[in-house]
Amino acid sequence: MDFSLPELPFPLRTYGPDGHWFREDGVLTGWAGARQDRFVTPTGEALDAAADAPRLLGAPEGDFQLIARVTVGFTGAFDAGTLYVQVGERAWAKLCLEYSPDVATVCTVVTRGHSDDANAFTVEGSSIWLRVSRTGRAFAFHASRDGRRWTFVRLFTLGDEERTGAALVGFMTQSPIGEGCVVTYDHLEFRPEWPADLRDGS
């Protein structure tokens, strides 16, 4: 299903299970159903084709920053709201506000065939600003407690520049072992540029 947000200069479409996405008064809302997730464990077999989570994605051109304040209605371990990037079926990454496993935490997953998993820092409450940026073949993840000063979380690639240029970017909700959760995204912002400095808080 096609979807548009006035803050973003590119159209979005839904992927995976139905996230019941809607926007009202500047707030984007989506739901994860029970045991919905995208993660390919590095200690086991490949991702089950049925393992998926609601995604709302589009394809911005050139350098960019996508920013949102993410709020998660945590009900179970590893419930999360994410900013998400995908360049292939087994090449994607997510920047999460996740209940990991019993405290809200900024964490990241980068999948190149199989997923890794890394926690950054814990969060008081259930909200945090998240930012994903791209230049060329490189992506960067940042998080902020106030939407002004940004903490560098990760710099990475997902493939060659041709594939990266066609990346799908947007939002994903998950509830890997729980019964589902609701996620809201507000203060949405799109900037057509790479951050001037990844580590100076800007």
C-alpha positions, 0 to 999 in steps of 0.5 A: 500500500502506498503512503505519504508523509508531508515531512518526507520528499519521497513516497512510502509503501508498506512491507511485511505484515500489516502494521496498521500505519496511520498519521494524525496530527503530525504523529505516525503510528504503527503496530507490531503483532505478536512475535514479529521481528527481522533478525537472522541469528549468527548462531543458527540457521537462516531467517525463516521466510515467515519471520518478518515485521511491519515496515514503511519504507521509501527510496530517498535520493542522494545524501540525507538525514531522516530524523524522528522521535520514537516512542514505544509502548513496551509490553515485552522484552525486545519490543522496539520501534526502529529507523530501518535501512534495506538494500537487499533481502539479506542486507539491512540495518535497524536503529532501535529503541528496544526493551533490551531485555528489561530496560529501554535501550538504544541498540543497532542491528546490521545484517549482511547475510546474518545479523549482529546485535549491539547495545549503545546506551540505556534510556529513561522513559520510553522515547528517544530521537533517532537519526539515520544518515547516508552519503555514498555507500556509508550510513550513520546512526545517531540518537539524542535525548533532546533532539538537539545534541546527537550521540554517534552510535554507528557507521557502516556499509551494506554493500556497494554504492550502486545498491546503497543508492537504491536503499529503502529507508523508513520505519519498522516495528517489532515484538519478537517474543511478546504479544505486540506493541504500538510505536509512534514517530513524531518530530519527523524531519528530512534533511538532504545532506550528510552531517557535517561531523559525526562525533561533535554532537551536531 
